[in-house]
Amino acid sequence: MLNRTRPIALAIAVALLAIPEASAQIQKKDRHAGYYYPEPTSVETFRPRVRILPGSNRTRRIGFVVGLTTEILARPFAPEYSLFAKGSEAEKLIIVANRKGTLDTIYRVRALLATLTSVARATPVFQEQEPEPRLTFFDLAALLGFKQITVSDGDGFAHQVLLK
C-alpha cells in the first residue's frame, strides 16, 4: 500500500522552502519562546523609518533596558511588567507582565507600546534624531539596533514585532 501522505508532506515542505520568510521561520526557532514567554500568538513586521545609530551595540541596548528598568523600579508601586534584552547581541527586547490580567490581549499590548512611544519621544537619543511625530517606540528600538520586540502576559499570550 502506498503512503499517500508522504508526497503531500514533501510538496508542502518544498512550497515552504520557496517562501524565504517562511523558510527562515522554520529554520530559525525562537529559543526564548517557552522559557521567557509562550510561543507568540501573533507576529507582525514593522519597517522602521530610521537607521541604526552608529555605536548602537549590545552595551547600548543593555544600557537602555537598565535605564528603563531603573525608572520602573523607582515608582512607588510594584512594576506591572519586566523588560530585558536577550540574544547574543542583546538584539531582542522582551517585555513580560508581572501579574495576571496584564498584557493579555493585543489591545493591551498596543496600549503599552503607545505609552512607550510617548516615553521614547522624551529620551535624548530620540530627540537628537529630530523625530517626526510619526516615529514610534518601534523606531527607537530600531535606532538602538533591536531586531525583535516580544510582549507577553507571561502565561498564554505573546505578541512579537519583527523590526526589518
C-alpha positions in Angstrom: 0.0 0.0 0.0 1.3 3.4 -0.9 1.8 6.1 1.7 -0.2 9.0 0.3 0.7 11.5 3.0 4.4 11.5 2.1 4.0 13.2 -1.3 1.7 15.8 0.3 4.2 16.5 3.1 7.0 16.7 0.6 5.0 19.2 -1.6 4.3 21.4 1.5 7.9 21.4 2.5 9.1 22.3 -1.0 6.4 25.1 -1.1 7.5 26.5 2.3 11.2 26.4 1.3 10.2 28.5 -1.8 8.9 31.2 0.5 12.0 32.9 2.1 10.3 34.3 5.2 8.5 31.0 6.0 11.7 29.1 5.4 13.6 31.4 7.8 10.9 30.9 10.4 11.2 27.1 10.1 15.0 27.1 10.2 15.3 29.7 13.0 13.2 28.7 16.0 12.9 31.3 18.7 14.8 29.8 21.6 13.3 32.2 24.1 9.8 31.1 23.4 8.8 28.6 26.0 11.2 30.0 28.6 10.5 33.7 28.9 7.2 33.7 27.1 4.9 31.3 25.3 5.1 30.8 21.6 3.9 34.0 20.0 0.2 34.0 19.2 0.6 36.9 16.8 3.6 38.2 14.8 3.9 41.4 12.8 6.7 43.0 10.8 7.5 46.7 11.2 9.7 48.6 8.8 11.5 51.3 10.8 11.7 54.8 9.4 15.1 55.3 10.9 18.6 53.7 10.5 20.5 52.1 13.3 22.6 54.7 15.2 26.3 54.4 14.8 27.7 52.9 18.0 24.4 51.0 18.8 25.7 47.8 20.1 25.0 45.2 22.8 26.2 47.5 25.5 24.0 50.4 24.4 20.9 48.1 24.2 21.5 46.7 27.6 22.1 50.2 29.0 18.7 51.3 27.5 16.9 48.3 29.2 18.7 49.0 32.5 17.7 52.7 32.3 14.0 51.9 31.7 14.1 49.2 34.4 15.6 51.7 36.9 12.8 54.2 36.1 10.1 51.4 36.5 11.6 50.2 39.8 11.7 53.8 41.2 8.0 54.1 41.0 6.1 53.8 44.4 4.3 50.7 43.3 5.2 47.2 42.1 6.2 47.1 38.4 3.5 45.9 36.1 6.0 44.4 33.7 9.6 43.4 33.4 11.9 44.3 30.5 15.1 42.6 29.4 17.3 42.2 26.3 18.3 38.8 25.1 20.2 37.3 22.2 23.9 37.1 21.6 23.9 40.8 20.8 21.0 41.7 23.1 19.0 42.4 19.9 15.7 41.0 21.3 13.7 43.2 23.6 11.3 41.2 25.8 8.5 42.7 27.9 6.6 40.4 30.3 3.7 41.2 32.6 4.3 40.6 36.3 0.7 39.9 37.2 -2.3 38.1 35.8 -4.7 40.1 33.6 -2.0 42.4 32.3 -0.8 42.4 28.7 -3.1 39.5 27.9 -4.6 40.9 24.7 -3.3 42.6 21.6 -5.1 45.8 22.6 -3.4 46.0 26.0 -0.1 45.3 24.3 -0.7 48.1 21.8 -1.7 50.4 24.6 1.6 49.7 26.4 3.6 50.2 23.2 1.8 53.5 22.6 2.7 54.6 26.1 6.3 53.6 25.5 6.2 55.7 22.3 5.5 58.8 24.5 8.3 57.8 26.8 10.7 57.2 23.9 10.0 60.7 22.5 11.3 62.2 25.7 14.6 60.4 25.6 17.8 62.3 24.5 18.7 59.7 21.8 15.3 60.1 20.2 15.3 63.9 20.4 18.8 64.0 18.8 17.1 62.5 15.7 14.8 65.4 15.3 11.9 63.0 15.5 8.9 63.5 13.4 5.6 63.0 15.2 5.0 59.7 13.3 8.1 58.0 14.8 7.2 55.3 17.4 8.7 53.1 20.1 9.5 50.6 17.3 11.6 53.3 15.6 13.5 54.0 18.9 14.1 50.3 19.3 15.4 50.1 15.7 17.7 53.2 16.3 19.3 51.1 19.1 19.6 48.1 16.9 16.9 45.9 18.3 15.6 43.4 15.8 12.6 42.0 17.7 10.2 43.0 20.4 8.1 40.4 22.2 5.4 41.4 24.7 3.7 38.7 26.8 1.3 38.3 29.6 3.7 35.6 31.0 1.0 32.9 30.6 -0.6 32.1 27.3 -0.3 35.2 25.2 2.6 36.7 23.4 2.8 39.2 20.5 6.0 39.6 18.6 7.2 42.5 16.4 10.0 41.9 13.9 11.9 45.1 13.0 13.0 44.7 9.4 
